[in-house]
Amino acid sequence: MFDGIDDGIEVKDNSDYSNGITLEIYFKLKGQTKAQQCQILIMKRTNSYNGFFIRIGNGQDLLYPYKILSINVGGIVEDIQPIYIDENVATYITYTYNPNEEEGILYIDGMESFTTKKGNIDNLINIQENTPIQIGSDIYKTDSTGGKDSRYPFYGEIYASRVYNRPLTESEVKYNYEMTVNNSK
């Protein structure tokens, strides 16, 4: 459980992402204030131009407050919208990026939902060694805009989070989704 104030998890990582990347996260949102710009689900970066992240933006819409999912691979952000993620409903997000095809695929609950064409593998693999993966918050405030909310804390539950140093196949994504969701009940 993440309190939306100051929780975050750090995981050491020295992976080589030159063959691509897959990000997976299984979570349940508990809420977001209108003042919050976004919530970090998972990230690894030292500045705004490298690494990766997945975050949920509020979109300033009271009916569907979680309508922007931002995915960053190598400092290039893809805003996927509209996306509707309800509070108190478990959601499984997988994003794969294949630099050979210069393509990213977003899966929601095991089903392909969007295809992207943005990413910069050079800025993904040139990230400093020993930069940790952060879950649920930008612990080190790598966003230079400042302010107490620049950590973009997550409010809710995270059941599973995985990062692979290659793009998973569609069958692997579906397998992980089914195994994770079925074993979480």
N, C-alpha and C positions, 0 to 999 in steps of 0.2 A: 504494500500500500504506500502510495506517495501522497504527501499532504498538500502539494501545490504551493509550498512555501520555501522549503529549504532541503528537500530530499533529493538524493541523486546517488547513483552507483557508478563506480569506476572499475573498469576491467583492463588489465594490461594487455597490450597488443603490439606485436611487431610483424604482422602479416604482410605478405607481398600481394598487392591487389592488381598486379600487371595483367592478369588473365581475366579480370572483371571482379564483380562483387554481387553478393546477395545479402539483403537485409531482411530479417523477419522479426515481427513483434506481435505478440498476442496480448491484448490489453482491454481494459474497460474504463472509459472516462467517467468521472464523477461530477465534473462541472468545470466551468471557466467563467471568469468575470469578464464583463464587456471591456474593461480596461486592459486585460491581457491580450497582447498581440498574438501570441502563439504558445504552444506547449511543445517542448522537446520530447520526442519518444526515444530516439537513439542518435548519437553523433560521435564523430571523431574528427577534430580539426584543430589547427593552431591559429587560424585566421579565417576571414570570410572567403578566401580564394583557394582553399584546399580541403582535402578530406571528404567527409560525407555527413549527411543527416537526413532524418525524417522528422517533420514537425507538423502539427495540426494548427491551423490558423482559425481565428474566430469569425472572420468575414463580416463582423458587425451586423449579423442577422439574428434577430431574437428568436425566430421560429426554428431555424437550423443554424445554430451558432458554430458548428464545426464543418464549414463547407470548403475549406482550402487545405489540401494536403500538399506540403512542399517537400520535394525530394531534391537533394543536392549531391551530385557526384563530381568531385574535383573542382568545386567552386562554381559550378553552373547549376542554377536553381531552376527546377521545373515546378510550377504551381499547377496542380491538378484540381480543377473545380468545374462545376460544383460537385462536392462529395459530401454525403450525408452520413455522419457517424453519430448515432444516438447515445445519450448518456445511459449508463447502467446496462449497456448491451455489450457483451464481449465481441471484439472484432480482431480478426487476424489479417495483418498486412504483410505482404512479401513484395520486395522490389528486387529485380535482377537487372544488372547492367552488363552487357557484352560489348567490350570495346572493339572487337573485330567486326561486329555488325553495327557499331555505333547506335545501339538500341537498348532501351530500358523497358521492362515490362512490369506493370503494377498488377498484383493479384490482391483481391479482397475476398477473404474467406475462401481461399483456394481457387477462385475463379478469375481468369484474366479480365481485367477491367479497363486498362489504359496502356497505350504504348507511347514511349517518349523517344525523342531523338537528341537529347541533350546529355552531355557529360564530357569530362576532360580527364582521361586516364592519366596523363602526365602529372596533373595536380593531385590526383588520388595517390599515385605511387611515390610521389616526392615528399609526402608528409614526413615530418621528423620521426625518427625511431623513438620508441618509448612513449609516444603520445597515446594516452589511454582512450578506450571507448567509453563514452559517458551515456548512461541510461537515466532518463527522467529529468534531466536538467543540464544546462551548460554550466557545469561546476566551476570552470575557470573563467567564465565570462569572456569568451573569445569574440563576442560581438562588441565592437568598439563604441556602440551608441550609449553605453553606460546606463545608469539607473538601476534601482533595486530589482526590477522585473526583467533585466536583461539576461538573467539566467534561464528564463522561460520555463519555470518549473511545471512538471506534470502533476495533475490531480486525478488520482484514480489508482487502479490496480494494473500491474504488469505481471503476467503469468509466465511468459517465456520471451526470450530475446536471443537471436542468433545472428552472427555475421559470418559469411563464407567468403573465401578468397577466390571465388569463381561464380559465374552465373549458374544457378540451378536450372535443370530442365523443368518443363511443365509437370511431368510426372513426379519428379522429386518434390516440387512445391506442393502438389496435391497430397502426396504421402505425408510430408511434414505437417501439413494442416490437419489432416485426418487423425494422425497419431497424437498430435499435441492437444487438439480439442477433445478427442475421446478419452485421453488419459487425464485431463483436467477436471472431468466431471466427478 
